[in-house]
Amino acid sequence: MGEISSWHALLALLHLLTGNPLLAPTVVRDPKASLAHEVHRLKEWAALGVNVPRVLWESEEAIALEDSGQALLRALESDGITKAERAAILEQASRQLADLHNQGLYHSRPAIKDMTLKEGRVYLLDFEEDLEGVMEAHKAIVRDAILYLHSLFALLSEPRTQNWRLEPTLKGRSQPFGGRFLGMLKNTIHSFGS
């Protein structure tokens, strides 16, 4: 937590050069502050009904969370999963993020790798990046959507996922998963434009 990666350094440079707020550095440099931010967000969101693991124990240096299942990526790659089940899981992950955005909340760095699956429910994890004071909530939500789309499409463009072909039926008609997600994304962005 709180570590500056080469990715963060590149974003900081691009932000400096372009002034684009979506590229502003967001990592909390103080590990204790980063952990405190994550604990605060987990507790706040749990109270709002967001699927996050419950904080079981905390100190200034560590936290213990309830079991929130297996990594979402592992669930998506498990043997015996059907294309329809895989699409339903990805749709639920996308809907979880869209529902978060519709409450005026944002993840800060949503990615498939920061989600888990337990008993058919997708859980969000990893909130140590803090956008408060860096950009307004509506910009953070757009940033979330961009980062999540990048994560999703990076996964779906890997050679090992080429046979997934996510085209389940929705209300009696076939619609590609991406079309449904983009519709949810459009609704989220539209709700902040009014």
TORKOL-4160 file (C-alpha; in steps of 0.2 Angstrom, whole numbers, padded with zeros to 4 digits, m for minus):
194
<pt num="1" X="0000" Y="0000" Z="0000"/>
<pt num="2" X="0005" Y="0018" Z="m0003"/>
<pt num="3" X="0019" Y="0013" Z="m0015"/>
<pt num="4" X="0023" Y="0023" Z="m0030"/>
<pt num="5" X="0025" Y="0012" Z="m0046"/>
<pt num="6" X="0032" Y="0017" Z="m0062"/>
<pt num="7" X="0014" Y="0018" Z="m0068"/>
<pt num="8" X="0011" Y="0031" Z="m0055"/>
<pt num="9" X="0027" Y="0041" Z="m0060"/>
<pt num="10" X="0022" Y="0040" Z="m0078"/>
<pt num="11" X="0004" Y="0047" Z="m0074"/>
<pt num="12" X="0012" Y="0061" Z="m0063"/>
<pt num="13" X="0023" Y="0066" Z="m0078"/>
<pt num="14" X="0008" Y="0065" Z="m0090"/>
<pt num="15" X="m0003" Y="0075" Z="m0078"/>
<pt num="16" X="0011" Y="0088" Z="m0077"/>
<pt num="17" X="0013" Y="0090" Z="m0096"/>
<pt num="18" X="m0006" Y="0090" Z="m0100"/>
<pt num="19" X="m0015" Y="0096" Z="m0085"/>
<pt num="20" X="m0028" Y="0082" Z="m0087"/>
<pt num="21" X="m0036" Y="0079" Z="m0070"/>
<pt num="22" X="m0039" Y="0061" Z="m0075"/>
<pt num="23" X="m0020" Y="0058" Z="m0075"/>
<pt num="24" X="m0017" Y="0066" Z="m0058"/>
<pt num="25" X="m0007" Y="0055" Z="m0045"/>
<pt num="26" X="m0018" Y="0046" Z="m0033"/>
<pt num="27" X="m0007" Y="0035" Z="m0023"/>
<pt num="28" X="m0006" Y="0039" Z="m0004"/>
<pt num="29" X="0012" Y="0040" Z="0000"/>
<pt num="30" X="0010" Y="0037" Z="0019"/>
<pt num="31" X="0006" Y="0018" Z="0021"/>
<pt num="32" X="m0003" Y="0022" Z="0038"/>
<pt num="33" X="m0014" Y="0035" Z="0029"/>
<pt num="34" X="m0017" Y="0023" Z="0015"/>
<pt num="35" X="m0023" Y="0009" Z="0026"/>
<pt num="36" X="m0034" Y="0021" Z="0036"/>
<pt num="37" X="m0042" Y="0027" Z="0020"/>
<pt num="38" X="m0045" Y="0009" Z="0015"/>
<pt num="39" X="m0053" Y="0004" Z="0032"/>
<pt num="40" X="m0064" Y="0020" Z="0032"/>
<pt num="41" X="m0070" Y="0016" Z="0014"/>
<pt num="42" X="m0073" Y="m0002" Z="0018"/>
<pt num="43" X="m0084" Y="0002" Z="0033"/>
<pt num="44" X="m0093" Y="0016" Z="0025"/>
<pt num="45" X="m0097" Y="0006" Z="0010"/>
<pt num="46" X="m0102" Y="m0009" Z="0020"/>
<pt num="47" X="m0115" Y="0002" Z="0029"/>
<pt num="48" X="m0122" Y="0007" Z="0012"/>
<pt num="49" X="m0124" Y="m0011" Z="0006"/>
<pt num="50" X="m0109" Y="m0011" Z="m0006"/>
<pt num="51" X="m0102" Y="m0029" Z="m0008"/>
<pt num="52" X="m0085" Y="m0026" Z="0001"/>
<pt num="53" X="m0077" Y="m0038" Z="0014"/>
<pt num="54" X="m0081" Y="m0034" Z="0032"/>
<pt num="55" X="m0066" Y="m0027" Z="0043"/>
<pt num="56" X="m0064" Y="m0040" Z="0057"/>
<pt num="57" X="m0049" Y="m0032" Z="0065"/>
<pt num="58" X="m0038" Y="m0016" Z="0062"/>
<pt num="59" X="m0023" Y="m0007" Z="0069"/>
<pt num="60" X="m0012" Y="0007" Z="0062"/>
<pt num="61" X="m0002" Y="m0006" Z="0052"/>
<pt num="62" X="m0013" Y="m0020" Z="0047"/>
<pt num="63" X="m0031" Y="m0025" Z="0044"/>
<pt num="64" X="m0040" Y="m0042" Z="0044"/>
<pt num="65" X="m0055" Y="m0044" Z="0032"/>
<pt num="66" X="m0068" Y="m0057" Z="0031"/>
<pt num="67" X="m0066" Y="m0070" Z="0018"/>
<pt num="68" X="m0073" Y="m0063" Z="0002"/>
<pt num="69" X="m0071" Y="m0079" Z="m0009"/>
<pt num="70" X="m0059" Y="m0082" Z="m0023"/>
<pt num="71" X="m0051" Y="m0070" Z="m0035"/>
<pt num="72" X="m0063" Y="m0066" Z="m0049"/>
<pt num="73" X="m0051" Y="m0070" Z="m0062"/>
<pt num="74" X="m0049" Y="m0087" Z="m0055"/>
<pt num="75" X="m0067" Y="m0090" Z="m0055"/>
<pt num="76" X="m0069" Y="m0084" Z="m0073"/>
<pt num="77" X="m0055" Y="m0097" Z="m0078"/>
<pt num="78" X="m0062" Y="m0111" Z="m0068"/>
<pt num="79" X="m0065" Y="m0128" Z="m0076"/>
<pt num="80" X="m0082" Y="m0132" Z="m0081"/>
<pt num="81" X="m0089" Y="m0114" Z="m0081"/>
<pt num="82" X="m0100" Y="m0110" Z="m0096"/>
<pt num="83" X="m0099" Y="m0095" Z="m0107"/>
<pt num="84" X="m0116" Y="m0089" Z="m0100"/>
<pt num="85" X="m0110" Y="m0091" Z="m0082"/>
<pt num="86" X="m0094" Y="m0081" Z="m0086"/>
<pt num="87" X="m0104" Y="m0068" Z="m0095"/>
<pt num="88" X="m0116" Y="m0067" Z="m0080"/>
<pt num="89" X="m0101" Y="m0065" Z="m0068"/>
<pt num="90" X="m0093" Y="m0051" Z="m0078"/>
<pt num="91" X="m0110" Y="m0042" Z="m0080"/>
<pt num="92" X="m0112" Y="m0043" Z="m0061"/>
<pt num="93" X="m0095" Y="m0035" Z="m0059"/>
<pt num="94" X="m0099" Y="m0022" Z="m0071"/>
<pt num="95" X="m0116" Y="m0019" Z="m0063"/>
<pt num="96" X="m0108" Y="m0018" Z="m0046"/>
<pt num="97" X="m0097" Y="m0004" Z="m0052"/>
<pt num="98" X="m0111" Y="0005" Z="m0061"/>
<pt num="99" X="m0122" Y="0004" Z="m0045"/>
<pt num="100" X="m0108" Y="0011" Z="m0035"/>
<pt num="101" X="m0107" Y="0026" Z="m0048"/>
<pt num="102" X="m0125" Y="0029" Z="m0047"/>
<pt num="103" X="m0123" Y="0032" Z="m0028"/>
<pt num="104" X="m0110" Y="0045" Z="m0032"/>
<pt num="105" X="m0096" Y="0034" Z="m0026"/>
<pt num="106" X="m0081" Y="0028" Z="m0035"/>
<pt num="107" X="m0068" Y="0015" Z="m0033"/>
<pt num="108" X="m0052" Y="0024" Z="m0037"/>
<pt num="109" X="m0044" Y="0010" Z="m0047"/>
<pt num="110" X="m0056" Y="m0003" Z="m0052"/>
<pt num="111" X="m0049" Y="m0019" Z="m0060"/>
<pt num="112" X="m0055" Y="m0037" Z="m0062"/>
<pt num="113" X="m0040" Y="m0041" Z="m0051"/>
<pt num="114" X="m0047" Y="m0031" Z="m0037"/>
<pt num="115" X="m0063" Y="m0041" Z="m0037"/>
<pt num="116" X="m0068" Y="m0058" Z="m0029"/>
<pt num="117" X="m0083" Y="m0070" Z="m0030"/>
<pt num="118" X="m0091" Y="m0078" Z="m0016"/>
<pt num="119" X="m0107" Y="m0087" Z="m0016"/>
<pt num="120" X="m0112" Y="m0079" Z="m0033"/>
<pt num="121" X="m0108" Y="m0061" Z="m0027"/>
<pt num="122" X="m0095" Y="m0050" Z="m0033"/>
<pt num="123" X="m0085" Y="m0041" Z="m0020"/>
<pt num="124" X="m0074" Y="m0025" Z="m0023"/>
<pt num="125" X="m0057" Y="m0024" Z="m0015"/>
<pt num="126" X="m0041" Y="m0013" Z="m0014"/>
<pt num="127" X="m0046" Y="0005" Z="m0011"/>
<pt num="128" X="m0029" Y="0013" Z="m0005"/>
<pt num="129" X="m0029" Y="0026" Z="m0019"/>
<pt num="130" X="m0037" Y="0042" Z="m0013"/>
<pt num="131" X="m0045" Y="0054" Z="m0026"/>
<pt num="132" X="m0052" Y="0066" Z="m0013"/>
<pt num="133" X="m0044" Y="0082" Z="m0016"/>
<pt num="134" X="m0037" Y="0077" Z="m0033"/>
<pt num="135" X="m0053" Y="0078" Z="m0043"/>
<pt num="136" X="m0072" Y="0080" Z="m0041"/>
<pt num="137" X="m0082" Y="0064" Z="m0039"/>
<pt num="138" X="m0090" Y="0065" Z="m0056"/>
<pt num="139" X="m0073" Y="0065" Z="m0064"/>
<pt num="140" X="m0067" Y="0051" Z="m0053"/>
<pt num="141" X="m0082" Y="0041" Z="m0059"/>
<pt num="142" X="m0077" Y="0044" Z="m0077"/>
<pt num="143" X="m0059" Y="0039" Z="m0072"/>
<pt num="144" X="m0066" Y="0023" Z="m0064"/>
<pt num="145" X="m0076" Y="0018" Z="m0080"/>
<pt num="146" X="m0060" Y="0021" Z="m0091"/>
<pt num="147" X="m0049" Y="0011" Z="m0079"/>
<pt num="148" X="m0062" Y="m0003" Z="m0078"/>
<pt num="149" X="m0065" Y="m0004" Z="m0096"/>
<pt num="150" X="m0046" Y="m0005" Z="m0099"/>
<pt num="151" X="m0045" Y="m0019" Z="m0086"/>
<pt num="152" X="m0060" Y="m0028" Z="m0094"/>
<pt num="153" X="m0054" Y="m0027" Z="m0112"/>
<pt num="154" X="m0036" Y="m0031" Z="m0108"/>
<pt num="155" X="m0042" Y="m0047" Z="m0101"/>
<pt num="156" X="m0054" Y="m0051" Z="m0115"/>
<pt num="157" X="m0040" Y="m0047" Z="m0128"/>
<pt num="158" X="m0028" Y="m0060" Z="m0120"/>
<pt num="159" X="m0026" Y="m0076" Z="m0131"/>
<pt num="160" X="m0031" Y="m0087" Z="m0117"/>
<pt num="161" X="m0049" Y="m0079" Z="m0116"/>
<pt num="162" X="m0052" Y="m0079" Z="m0135"/>
<pt num="163" X="m0064" Y="m0093" Z="m0133"/>
<pt num="164" X="m0075" Y="m0085" Z="m0120"/>
<pt num="165" X="m0086" Y="m0076" Z="m0134"/>
<pt num="166" X="m0097" Y="m0067" Z="m0121"/>
<pt num="167" X="m0114" Y="m0066" Z="m0130"/>
<pt num="168" X="m0128" Y="m0072" Z="m0118"/>
<pt num="169" X="m0146" Y="m0069" Z="m0120"/>
<pt num="170" X="m0154" Y="m0054" Z="m0112"/>
<pt num="171" X="m0173" Y="m0053" Z="m0110"/>
<pt num="172" X="m0175" Y="m0065" Z="m0124"/>
<pt num="173" X="m0163" Y="m0057" Z="m0137"/>
<pt num="174" X="m0145" Y="m0059" Z="m0139"/>
<pt num="175" X="m0134" Y="m0044" Z="m0135"/>
<pt num="176" X="m0115" Y="m0044" Z="m0133"/>
<pt num="177" X="m0109" Y="m0041" Z="m0116"/>
<pt num="178" X="m0100" Y="m0026" Z="m0121"/>
<pt num="179" X="m0116" Y="m0018" Z="m0127"/>
<pt num="180" X="m0124" Y="m0021" Z="m0110"/>
<pt num="181" X="m0109" Y="m0014" Z="m0101"/>
<pt num="182" X="m0108" Y="0002" Z="m0112"/>
<pt num="183" X="m0127" Y="0004" Z="m0109"/>
<pt num="184" X="m0124" Y="0004" Z="m0090"/>
<pt num="185" X="m0109" Y="0016" Z="m0092"/>
<pt num="186" X="m0119" Y="0028" Z="m0103"/>
<pt num="187" X="m0133" Y="0028" Z="m0090"/>
<pt num="188" X="m0120" Y="0031" Z="m0076"/>
<pt num="189" X="m0112" Y="0046" Z="m0086"/>
<pt num="190" X="m0129" Y="0053" Z="m0091"/>
<pt num="191" X="m0135" Y="0053" Z="m0072"/>
<pt num="192" X="m0120" Y="0065" Z="m0068"/>
<pt num="193" X="m0123" Y="0076" Z="m0083"/>
<pt num="194" X="m0141" Y="0081" Z="m0077"/>
